[in-house]
């Protein structure tokens, strides 16, 4: 799980969901995490529950005009193609799942 600050910096948290055991193609270059991950299954994981709790608390503090809602940085992450395990998809606690933009840096 990552938390984006308003200045664009990212704080990584030691919480994750990796569906490797459920999909034999996970780790394959052809695996499309955004298209092949069940959002309902992901939303039921402990990692998603923690993310949703943090999301709800931040919105309660900032309100609907705060940067979490207006900037939605969690929906626009990037990942370098040079990483051993690049991040290929994102999930936002409001239920949005999508592909991550890959950079060549």
Protein Blocks (a to p, Z undefined) as FASTA:
>chain_A
ZZddfkopacddfbdcdfklmomkgoiaklcfklmpcfklmmmpmklmmmmmmmmmmmmm
nommbmklmnommlmcccdfkbmbacfbdcdfkopacdddddfZZ
